[in-house]
Amino acid sequence: MLLPAPLLLLADSRLPAGGHAHSGGLEPAAAAGAVTDVPTLAGFLRGRLATTGLVTAALAAAACAHTARAAADHGRASGWTVLDAEADARTPSPAQRRASRSQGRSLLRAVRTASPHPALDALAAFPAPHHPLVLGAAVAAAGGSPAHAASISAYGAVTGPASAAVRLLALDPLAVHRALAELAPRVDAVAAEAAGFAGGDPAALPAASAPALDVFAELHLRAEPRLFES
């Protein structure tokens, strides 16, 4: 899938949207001894991709599709309320909900500053919209499709924790990138599955659960010291 340059910017970890402050659950997993080396990191990434990765990619795809529909409806925000509630329902951990909204707020600020667009203004009515919703809207505003949104979201679901693992565990960056390369076909498969939900009923979006990540998120909230916000 060819990604136009504006969409590559959204997938770039250097985007000043606060992503560097979040480990996607990797820091508490490492603290608990669940991730200690590249093989255990690969297992963590596979599990995260199949659960949280699928859910957030589907939400991003749905948000991208909704943005296109909202444009024909003068940008009214009623649909965002529904999608925001569905994102909440699929994020049972209060700590993870807070992290998603924190990242969403940061991403919205970054994309509205770099590329102002009416599609992003409706989301600004929310104090802190969920991250995948902002991502989907930003992809649509940049001319991308729900499939693009799902791909960028699924990609970020594994690259963020992988980057955190290098910093936290001093893993060999080349070995970590090899693990990511081996996971790439699965990233594409999850993105394709997620994109298939874009035009459907928001209530039918995937709701794959990851109880361990939920527990890690709550424990991490009380951990001191910690390098990452989540």
N, C-alpha and C positions, 0 to 999 in steps of 0.2 A: 504494500500500500504506500503510495507516494504521499508524503506529508509536505505541504507547502511550508515555507519558512516561518510564517507566523505561528503555525502549529508546532514546529520544532522548538520555538521559543517557550511554548507552554510546557513542553516535555523536558526542558533544560533545567537541571538541578540548580543552576546559577540564577534562575529567576528569583528576584528578591521578594519572595512570598512567604518566607518563614519556614519552608520545608526542611531546611538544615537543622531546625530545632526539634524535629520529631523523628523518632526511630522506628515508628510503626510497631511498637511492642518489642523490638529487638533488645533494648537495654534491660527491661525487666526479665526477659527470657534468658539473657546472658547472666544476669545477677542470680537467677534461680538455678543456673547450671544446665539449662535446657539447650543452650547454644554455646559451644566451646571451640569449634573448629569449622573448617569448610564443609565437611559432610553434614554436620548437624545444622549448619546455616542453610544448606541446600534443602534439607527437610523442612526447616522452618518456613523458608520461602515458598515451597510447594504447598504447604498447608495454608499459608496466608493467602496465596493466590487463589486457591480453590474456594475460600470462604469470603473473607473481607474483600479480596481482590475482585471476585465475581460480583459481589453486591455493589461495591462502589463503582465498578465499571458500568453496570446496568443502570445505576442511578445517573451517572454522567451521560450515558447515551440517551436516557429518557429526558434529562434536562436539556440536552442539545435539541432533541426533537420538539420539546415544548417551546423552546425559544423561537423556532421557526413558526410554530402555530401562533404564539403570542404576538409576533410581529404583525400578523394579519388582524389581530384584535387590539391594536394600539397599545400593546405592551402591558395589558392589565395583569395584575399579579396573583389572581385567584388560583391559577394552576400551580404557582410556586408554593402556596400554602399547603396544597395537597402533597406535593413532592417532598417538602420539608418534613411533613408529618410522617411520610413513608420512610424517609431517611432516619428519623428518630426511632421509629418502630423497629428498624433493622440494626439499631445500635443500642443494645440493652445496657451497656456499661456507661454510667454517667461520666466517668473519666474519658472514655472514648468519644462520647457526644461532645464534651467540652473541647477535646483536641480537634475534632472535625470542624467544629464551628470556629475555633481559633484559626485554623488553617484556611477555612473558607473566607473569613474576614480579611486575612492577610492577602490571599490571592486576589480577592475582589478589589482591594485597594491597589494592588500592583497592576492588574490588567486595566482598570479604569484610568489609571494614570498614564499607562503606556499607550493604550488604544481605546479612547472613550467611545462608547457605543450605546445606543438606547436600550439594547437588549440587556445590558448590565445594570441599567438604572433601576429596573423593577426589583432586582435582587437587593439593591442597596436599601430598599424599604425594610428589609429584615436587619435587626441589629447584628446578627452573625449567622449567615446562611451556611449550611453544611458544605464542606469542601467539594464533594463530587458535583453538587448542583452548580456551584460557581464555575467549576472546570467545564462542565457541559455547556453552560451559557457562553463562556469565553471561547470555546471551540466554535460554536455556532456564529458568534460575532466575528470570528476570524475567517469565516467562510467554510468551516469544516462540517463534517457529517457526524451523525451518531456513531458510526463505525470508527471514525477518527477519535471521538471522545472516549469511547470504550477502550481503544488501543492505548491512548495516552494514560488513562487511569490504570489499566492493568499493568502497564510498564512501570508506573510509579509505585505500584503496590509492592514490587520486589526490589527495585533499584534503591529506594529510600532506605529500607532496612539493610540492604547489602552494603551501602555506603557507611551506615552507622556501625556495622560489624567491623569494618576495616579500622574505624577510629577507636572502637571500644576494645576490640580483642587483638589488635595489631596483626590481623590476618594478612596474608600475601595478597595484594590487590589483583595480581594477575590470576591467582587461583580463584578468587572471588568472581572475577569477570568470566572466567571459564565456566563457573557454576551458573552464572547468568546466561551465558551463551547456550548452555545445555538446556536451560529452562525456556529459552525463547520460543520454541514451537508451542509450548503449553501456554505462554502468555498470549500468543496469537489465537489459540483455540478458545481461551477464556474470553478474550475480547470479542471474538465472533459470536460466541454464545450470548454474551451480555448485550451486544448490539441488536440481537433478535428481539429483545424486549422493548425496544425504544418506542414503538408506536402503540403499545398495548395499554391495558389498564394498569395504572401505577400500583394497585394492590396486588397485582400478579408478578411484580418484580421479584427476583430471587431473594431468598431470606436465609442463605446458608449461615450457620452459626459457628462460632469459634470460641467456645467457653474458656479455653486456656488463655486466649488473648484478652478476654474480658477480665479474668482474674488478674492477669499480669498488669493490666491497665490500672486496676484499682489499687494493687499493691504499690505500683510505681508512684502513684499520687502521694503516697505517704513516705516514700523512700528518701533518705538524705544520706549523703549528697547524691545528686543525679546530674548527668550531663545533658540529657534531653528532656524536653517538656513532656513527651509521651513515648 
